[in-house]
């Protein structure tokens, strides 16, 4: 019998990994910064991450999505990771968590 996927547990693992990745210009992880729009997991343990960057001209536009893909692939059972960049809606400070705003002195 095939083991049933626990998407909540896998989702939490993915979020823990995303919180270890930082925008090099801002001392806040990309999850709290609001750069992650969606994380989808299918029953084949394939992950799709929809994310944005702080701006289309972001200096890490090529390396940051690759880092996200590589780190999420290290999670046990994850078979594949697809990272898609979108600028719709564009990132704004309103997407940041309260924790990120506090860290950056915006509260």
N, C-alpha and C positions, 0 to 999 in steps of 0.2 A: 504494500500500500504506500502510495506517495505521501511524503510528509507535507502537511498543510503549511503554507507560508504564513508567518506571523508578521503582517505588514506593519503593525504598530511598533513591534520590537525592532524590525529592520529600519523603519523610519526614524526611531529614536537613535539608533546607531549612526545613521547617515547624518542626522543633526549634530551629534557629538563630534563627528569628523569635520563637518562644515565649520563648527565653532573653533577648530584648530587652525583655520586658514584666515590670514589677515590681509587686508588691503595694505600694501606697503606704505602708503601715504597717510593712513589714518589708523591709530592704534586700537582698532575695534575689529572683531572678527566679522567675516562677510555675512554671517547669518544675522547677527544683531544689527549690522549696518543696513539690513533690508535688501541686500543684493539677491537673495534667493526668493524667487516668486513662487515656485512650485517644485515638489519632489514627487515623482510618480514611480511606483514599483509594480511590475506585473508578476504573474505567478511563475514566470521563468526566471525570477530574480534579476531581471533587467531593470535598470534604473534610468529614468530620464529626469534631468534637472533643468528647469527653466530659470535662468538668472539674468541679471543685468549688470552693468558697470556704472560707476558714478558718472561717467560721461563717455560718449562715443570715442573721444580722443584719449581715453585712459591709457597710461603708459604700460599697463599690464594686460591689455586687451587680449593678447595672445597667450601669455603665460598663466594668468589666473584661471581661465576655464580648463586648461590642461592640468593644472595643479588640483583643481576640484575633481576632475575625472580620475586622475591617478590615485588620489587619496581615498576616494569612495570605492574604487576597485579593490582596495586592500581589505575591505570588510568581508568577513567570512560569508560565503554563499552568494555574494554578488557576482553575477556572470558577465555583465556588460554595463557600461555607463555611457550615456549620451548627454552631453551638456550643450544646451541651446541658449544662445545669447539673444536677448530681445531688448528693445528700447521703447517698448509699448506696454505699459506706460513708462515714461522716462523716470529714472530714479530721482527722488527728492528726499530732503531731510525728514519729511513726514513718515517715510517708510522705516525709519530707524526705530529700534525698540527704546523704551524708557531707559533701560540699562545703558545703551549706547549713547543716548543724549546726555545722561548723567556723567558718563565717562569723559565725554568731550566738553563738559561744562555748559551744556545747552539748556539745562533745567535750573 
